[in-house]
Amino acid sequence: MFDSGLGGLSVLRELVRLMPDTDVVYVADSAHVPYGTKPPAFIRERSLAIARFLLETEHARGIVVACNAATTHAVAALREAFPAVPIVGMEPALKPAAAATRSGVVGVLATPATLEGERFAALAQRYTDGIELLTQPSPGLVECVEAGDVNGPESERLLRLYTGPMLARGADTIVLGCTHYPFLRGALQRLVGPDVTLIDTGEAVARQTSRVLGPGLESMVFSRSDPGPARSGPAGRVTYYSSGDVAAARRVIESLMGVAVDRVLPLPV
């Protein structure tokens, strides 16, 4: 599993809950976070390098692209490069949002790379007929989560800035279109009130991963000799890598996941 940073942990926690006996390698490409403001070619290059590392070094049986921007701009290239490997991607939850809205107005918080991609345009055309769709690029929120600031004044300021216009136009459903944003759910729900529905896809992606990769993963053990630096869940092991500051990553992972992490390994690609 990989993300531009630590946002994909919102998917990891759902996967660990659903498949507690599965070993997972999580890669945070934090030296290049966020992907959402990077050129598509760069996102593809990094995604291919990380996937190759997961497959060749960690002997992964499948890959979860726990990043909307990477899914938008790299999942097709990943599936072409590794056709025998199950690859699960993300997409903003426009379909359930369209079903949930009562006012007919749906807001989407996401990074520019996601909102400007063809996948998002196709989803919007497919699922939001008759729905007013309000899209809001949300720079700064990823950085708040990366710093572990999910309830502080800066994250609240940005959330207020980005959701205020949506609420003023009658949005009663908001899609969290970046894997970092579910960690801001508590602050956001307090801000928008209980009558606004917040939707993310972490649980749905975990279920899809379980379906695609199957129960065989639950008995899989790592083939490398290192027994692994961290555990999460009753039996499965989670191994963490970061291309950024590994000590800082460890502190934020423990804060966001609520688990002890012995260490985070430096990403060698």
C-alpha positions in Angstrom: 0.0 0.0 0.0 1.3 3.5 -0.8 0.4 7.1 -0.7 2.2 10.4 -1.2 2.4 10.6 2.6 0.5 9.4 5.6 -3.1 9.9 4.3 -3.3 6.3 3.1 -3.3 5.3 6.8 -7.0 6.1 6.7 -7.3 3.2 4.3 -4.8 1.0 6.2 -6.8 1.3 9.4 -9.9 0.0 7.6 -8.0 -2.8 6.0 -6.4 -3.9 9.3 -9.9 -3.9 10.8 -11.3 -6.0 8.0 -8.3 -8.3 7.4 -6.5 -8.4 10.8 -4.3 -11.4 10.0 -2.9 -9.8 6.8 0.7 -8.6 6.6 0.9 -5.1 5.0 3.8 -2.9 3.8 2.9 0.7 3.9 5.0 3.2 1.9 4.7 7.0 2.6 6.4 9.0 -0.1 6.6 11.9 2.3 9.7 13.5 0.6 7.3 14.3 -2.3 4.0 15.0 -0.5 1.5 16.1 -1.7 1.1 14.4 -5.0 -2.0 16.5 -5.6 0.0 19.5 -6.8 2.6 17.6 -8.8 2.7 17.0 -12.6 1.0 13.8 -13.8 4.3 12.5 -15.2 6.0 12.8 -11.8 3.2 11.0 -10.1 3.4 8.1 -12.5 7.2 7.9 -12.2 7.1 7.8 -8.4 4.1 5.3 -8.4 6.0 2.9 -10.7 9.2 3.1 -8.6 7.3 2.4 -5.4 5.3 -0.4 -6.9 8.4 -2.0 -8.2 10.0 -1.8 -4.8 6.9 -3.4 -3.2 6.8 -6.2 -5.7 10.6 -7.0 -6.0 11.9 -6.2 -2.5 8.9 -6.9 -0.3 7.3 -9.6 -2.5 3.8 -8.0 -2.3 1.0 -10.1 -3.7 -1.1 -7.1 -4.5 -1.0 -3.3 -4.3 -3.4 -0.7 -2.9 -2.9 2.8 -4.4 -4.1 4.6 -1.3 -4.0 8.0 -3.0 -6.6 9.6 -5.2 -4.1 11.6 -7.2 -1.9 8.6 -7.8 -4.9 6.6 -8.8 -6.0 9.3 -11.2 -2.7 9.6 -12.9 -0.8 6.3 -12.4 -3.2 3.4 -11.9 -3.5 2.7 -15.6 0.3 2.7 -16.0 0.7 0.4 -13.0 -1.8 -2.1 -14.4 0.0 -2.0 -17.8 3.4 -2.4 -16.2 2.3 -5.2 -13.8 -0.6 -7.0 -15.5 -0.4 -10.1 -13.3 -0.7 -8.1 -10.0 -4.0 -7.2 -8.5 -4.0 -3.4 -8.1 -6.8 -1.6 -6.1 -7.2 2.2 -6.5 -9.2 5.0 -5.0 -11.9 7.2 -6.4 -14.0 10.0 -4.8 -17.3 8.6 -3.5 -19.6 10.5 -5.9 -22.0 7.6 -6.3 -22.9 7.2 -2.6 -22.9 11.0 -2.2 -25.4 11.4 -5.0 -27.6 8.8 -3.3 -27.2 10.4 0.2 -27.9 14.0 -0.6 -31.3 15.4 0.3 -30.8 19.0 -1.0 -29.4 17.8 -4.3 -26.1 19.7 -3.7 -22.9 17.8 -3.1 -19.5 19.2 -2.3 -16.1 17.6 -3.0 -12.9 18.4 -1.2 -9.9 17.1 -3.1 -6.5 18.0 -4.4 -6.1 19.7 -7.9 -4.6 16.6 -9.4 -7.8 14.6 -8.5 -10.3 17.2 -9.6 -8.5 17.9 -12.9 -8.2 14.3 -13.9 -10.3 12.4 -16.5 -11.3 9.8 -13.9 -13.1 12.4 -11.8 -14.8 14.0 -14.9 -16.0 10.5 -15.9 -17.3 9.8 -12.4 -19.1 13.2 -12.2 -20.8 12.6 -15.6 -21.8 9.1 -14.6 -23.2 9.6 -11.1 -24.3 13.2 -10.6 -27.0 13.7 -13.2 -29.5 16.1 -11.6 -27.0 16.9 -8.8 -25.3 20.2 -8.3 -21.7 19.3 -7.8 -19.4 21.8 -6.0 -15.7 21.0 -6.3 -13.2 22.7 -4.0 -9.4 22.3 -4.3 -8.1 22.2 -0.8 -4.4 23.1 -0.6 -2.9 23.0 2.9 -5.1 20.3 4.4 -2.6 17.5 3.4 0.2 19.3 5.1 -1.9 19.7 8.3 -2.4 15.9 8.5 1.2 15.2 7.7 2.2 17.4 10.6 -0.4 15.6 12.9 -2.5 18.7 13.1 -6.0 17.4 12.8 -7.7 19.6 15.3 -5.6 22.7 15.5 -6.4 26.3 14.5 -4.8 26.1 11.0 -6.7 23.0 10.0 -9.9 24.5 11.3 -9.2 27.7 9.4 -8.7 25.9 6.1 -11.8 23.7 6.6 -13.9 26.7 7.3 -12.5 28.5 4.3 -13.2 25.6 1.9 -16.5 24.4 3.2 -18.1 27.8 3.9 -19.1 28.4 0.2 -20.4 24.9 -0.1 -22.7 25.2 2.9 -23.9 28.6 1.7 -25.0 27.0 -1.5 -26.9 24.3 0.3 -24.5 21.3 0.3 -25.7 18.7 2.7 -23.2 16.0 1.6 -19.4 16.5 1.4 -17.1 14.0 -0.2 -13.6 13.7 1.3 -11.7 13.2 -1.9 -8.3 12.7 -0.5 -7.1 9.9 1.8 -5.7 12.5 4.2 -9.0 14.1 4.8 -10.7 11.4 6.9 -8.3 12.3 9.7 -10.0 15.7 9.7 -13.5 14.2 9.9 -14.0 15.1 13.6 -13.0 18.7 13.2 -15.0 19.0 10.0 -18.1 17.4 11.4 -18.1 19.8 14.3 -17.7 22.7 11.9 -20.4 21.8 9.4 -22.9 20.3 11.9 -24.6 17.0 12.3 -27.0 17.5 9.3 -24.2 17.4 6.8 -23.1 13.9 5.7 -19.4 13.3 5.2 -18.4 10.5 2.9 -15.0 8.8 2.2 -14.0 5.6 0.6 -11.6 4.0 3.0 -13.9 1.2 4.1 -15.1 0.5 0.6 -11.5 0.2 -0.7 -10.7 -2.2 2.2 -13.7 -4.3 1.2 -12.6 -4.3 -2.4 -9.1 -5.2 -1.5 -10.4 -8.2 0.5 -12.5 -9.3 -2.5 -9.7 -8.9 -5.0 -6.8 -10.3 -3.0 -8.8 -13.0 -1.3 -8.5 -14.9 2.0 -5.2 -16.4 0.9 -3.4 -13.3 2.0 -4.4 -13.8 5.6 -2.1 -16.8 5.9 0.7 -15.2 3.9 4.0 -14.5 5.7 6.9 -12.2 4.6 9.6 -14.0 2.7 12.3 -11.6 3.9 14.4 -12.5 7.0 13.7 -9.3 8.9 10.7 -10.1 11.2 9.4 -6.5 10.7 9.5 -3.3 12.6 5.9 -2.8 13.6 2.7 -4.7 14.3 -0.9 -3.7 14.0 -4.0 -5.8 14.5 -4.2 -9.1 16.3 -1.9 -11.1 14.1 -0.9 -9.2 11.0 2.2 -7.2 10.7 2.4 -3.7 9.3 5.8 -2.6 8.1 6.2 1.2 7.5 8.6 2.9 5.1 9.0 6.7 4.4 11.0 8.6 1.9 11.0 11.6 4.3 12.0 12.0 8.0 11.4 8.6 9.5 11.4 9.8 13.1 8.7 12.4 12.3 6.7 9.8 10.3 6.8 7.4 13.3 5.4 10.1 15.7 2.6 11.0 13.3 1.7 7.4 12.5 1.4 6.6 16.2 -0.8 9.7 16.6 -3.1 9.0 13.7 -3.3 5.2 14.1 -3.3 5.0 17.8 -0.8 2.1 17.8 2.8 1.8 18.9 5.3 1.7 16.1 8.9 0.5 16.8 10.4 2.2 13.8 9.8 3.4 10.3 12.3 2.3 7.6 13.8 4.7 5.1 12.4 4.1 1.6 15.3 3.1 -0.7 13.8 4.4 -4.0 
